[in-house]
Amino acid sequence: MIKPEDVYQIGKMGKTHGLKGEINFQFTDDVWDRIDSDYLICDVDGILTPFFIEEYRFRSDSTAIMKFEDIDSADAVQFLVNSEVYIEKKYQEELDEDEMPLNYFIGFKMLDGDNGKEIGTIIDIDDKTDNWLFIVENTDGKELLIPAHEEFIADINQEEKHMTMDLPLGLLELSNI
């Protein structure tokens, strides 16, 4: 069984395409094209289910037409419309740290590089503007907005799921929502 903590979201299925079981895949991360994985994981009624890729073709830098094995008609693929798409975190080991998408770090503990204290847990990524932000829930349950800028990331420990940040003085006090 695939567990939610073992995957991270990379996109969402759109509408069906044509009559042969193809579907539009709107992705936020093309990691599935850069790793050795034969399948994508879709959320089908709350169950994370693998679907093996038969073929795909890119339509743009954020959209692909996807065809899965054993799904051969528009009616057969209809149940995947609007389903969220995931990839297993284990495939991140094949990528360099600078290739990892930011949503991979959801669930990581964020530490202050000055004193080693825990700032909180990364619960989401705000990618609505050019300057992306980590949304961090601190130990008091409040949400903080921390710039997701590589200059501030001092260290990443994947085994312990820690990210150490060297933040400008006073930023933590300003980052409360």
Secondary structure, 3 states (H helix, E strand, C coil): CCCHHHEEEEEEEEEEECCCCEEEEEECCCHHHHCCCCEEEEEECCEEEEEEEEEEEECCCCEEEEEECCCCCHHHHHHHCCCEEEEEHHHHHHCCHHHCCHHHHCCCEEEECCCCCEEEEEEEEECCCCCCEEEEEECCCCEEEEECCHHHEEEEECCCCEEEECCCCCHHHHCEC
